Amino acid sequence: MKGRIGFDLAVGLGLRGLGAVSGFVLLWLIAKVNGSEAVGAYQLGLTTATMLAVISVAGLDFLIIREAAVIVRRGTIGDLRETFTKGRRFILCSGTACALLMLVGGLSIYALADAPNPLLYIILAFSPAVLLLALLRHSNALLRSQGSVLLSQSLEGVLYTSIAAGVIAVLWLANSDVEPIALPLAYLAGLALATGISLFAARRLSRNWGEGTAQIDIPTGLRVTGAPILMTSGEWLTLLAIGAIAGLSDAGIYRTAFMFCLLFQLVNASFSTMAGPHIAKASAAGDRAGVMGITHKVGLIGLVMVAPLAALCLVLPELLLGLFGEEFIAGALALQILAAAQTINVVFGPVGAALIMVGRERQLLKIEVAATSLAVILALALIPVLGFLGAAIGFACATILRNAASRFILSRWHPTPQPHEASA
């Protein structure tokens, strides 16, 4: 398992790194051809779609990974196929409903506004991404649970952001005016292709698994996904508050600084994603030392990976943000605060994923309620006074609280003795 997890971490980080590079190229192109307001509208639309996609999946992606370890040990692989199929049907319904909610809600806000910003239709155009992102997350979870790390990670960000960046770059280099509506449409085209490939690969993988019984538990799934939903909702509410109070331009500047910090988060997220199945296996085997050892080692490896980037963000924030244009330099101090917070996040390791895999999702949900509430309250209180710097302060405080509490709860976890162990 040690050799396999090392390979998975390397593949996951490498492909997520490529996805981050393509994402930065895309963001840079948007800033150059349409300015910071378009960046703000694009990021608000994408953040909204991502949040609703996480809600639509209802934690079934996490449950696929966690239950796969148990099902495989039990030798009833057909159960995994039925679990995936039933989950996909649920997501088709929930994803469609959430996409319509985003579209109708956005149109209502646009109609009621006294002087709506014409760039707001960029946000509305992202509504189909809700269903596509939800289906992609779910099918990629099945692929990843069975060891198809290379394929699943290639489809998760790298492909569709590269296609979107390529389309915008071609239009820009052709000296044609890049209409703002082209931004979400290019993203949707790449996302639709990635989702189609993932669904085809999942069907091909599971076609010979035979019949079985679906292991679907929506209430448990909602508890599992409660923390990611709250975290994503907090980021969305913060960005929405900046856009409403300070304007779309400030929202674009803040989100650009936040994108640099997503490089830290991609290390943590990719390591959490890749380590998740291994933590689940250790938990299923009652190996507490294995669970704790994986989280500690992943955190140390992550620190080594992000140290150079942290130094750049802390020492040269103006230079990094200046690449997008002079107006973005105003976010230098926010970038420093966000970078420090994300470094702490990486050092703690995948404690959130570990709590889910050992069945402590209730405690994780309580922690996330407190952390997200703190972030949003501080943001709403400080944005009117400090602008987007107040949002960065709120994010940093929430990050420290989230990780410290999660590590404390995980350190108190002990596996439940198996029946044969208890009788012995």
Order of alpha helices (4+ residues) and beta strands (2+ residues): alpha-alpha-alpha-alpha-alpha-alpha-alpha-alpha-alpha-alpha-alpha-alpha-alpha-alpha-alpha-alpha-alpha
